[in-house]
Amino acid sequence: MALSGQLKRIAGPAYIASSATNIYTPVASTMYVRIKHIHIVNKTAASATFALYVGATGGSAGGTELFGTLTSIAAYSPFDWYSDLKMESTDFLTGIASAASTLVITVTGEQVVV
């Protein structure tokens, strides 16, 4: 049974850490998630960079980047990405920011029961 059309906050709002950290952790092997929107805001007076990865828990392996480390957000600015990214029950969304307590991420999507 799908929760079709019902957006849900999947993760956040929370800071993206300055080391590889899970942002989204799968909830159950009987579900998958469709990420619809990733919103990141820079709360500081300086630009900051981030990277997001899809794969293993705490992962930051090359070739798993959703956004690479050169993705920059200007001071006091937002970054928005709209998608239909399917996250299986074994997929984690992890991230790294150039500085701690700088970038806040919120992820919304749909949970689907298989």
Buried (B, 14 or more C-beta within 10 A) or exposed (E): EEBEEEEEEBBBEBBBBBEBBBBBEBEEEEBBBBBBBBBBBBEEEEBBBBBBBBBBEEBBEEEBBBBEBEBEBEEEEEBEBEEEBEBEEEBBBBBBBBBEEBBBBBBBBBBBEE
